[in-house]
């Protein structure tokens, strides 16, 4: 009230100065009167405009610009346009870019616990993943794990339950895994190695050529929607399920913390809200498009859909528990995240069994 009385008693120029001073008094977050503009760079681990993943990043950028009335504009760089896909984490941490869109398990060499925030073998499905992140303490642990790198992670998309991968030959038993060269990242790759195969990590843009040439024998990417777009059915005939390696793959928007803190409060909220909107819309898109693409692959391209043999699934499940526990013994943050996710899954399972699982079985 005293500030209003002072402003009424001033001329127009002095009044404007007084308003600016009040905004400065409000602190670094600024106020609704803060009209500063910002231009940010967003690097992704996906090819530019790639369906679902790349277009999801584009959708996020458009939403931010629209909601901010153009005060925050974001320029997007696909894989290799500014930095290679697997340098996204470092690029955002160093400030080369303010934003990065990708999957957190790519950074397990820097943050062993990062895999949990994308997907771990035999872990949470997409619905459970969002529940854990938003209401089970997962996001708090995620932010803590990235804080030493000056990064703020935000959930920003989900491809849902993935497929188990493309194979140039049938998998009839565990013996067929031995000697197999498969493109599969993160913890899933470790399990393939322990089962006798050779895991290969490469960005999505290199999968088709490697699979077609025989440089690799198998590859998991995402699911029918994206796999069809890459033409993977032209390089391998057998399409396996379930996607044990990524049962509910969450994507991330990593934000340079210093850049985020420099934004006015309303723009910070816009960034977080638009990431949440993208998270929901992308999950819906993948559910719809995967169903359509699977029909196309089977009907029009003769793809043979196969279920992993039971002995393969059981052995991979055993190895998963083994690897997770071994890593937890050597990394305190990994242990905390593993315990949090395990406890949450145990709480969720009885409900999921009598809700979603029971309903789907009944409907089928």
Order of alpha helices (4+ residues) and beta strands (2+ residues): alpha-alpha-beta-alpha-beta-alpha-beta-alpha-alpha-beta-beta-beta-alpha-beta-alpha-beta-alpha-beta-beta-alpha-alpha-beta-alpha-alpha-alpha
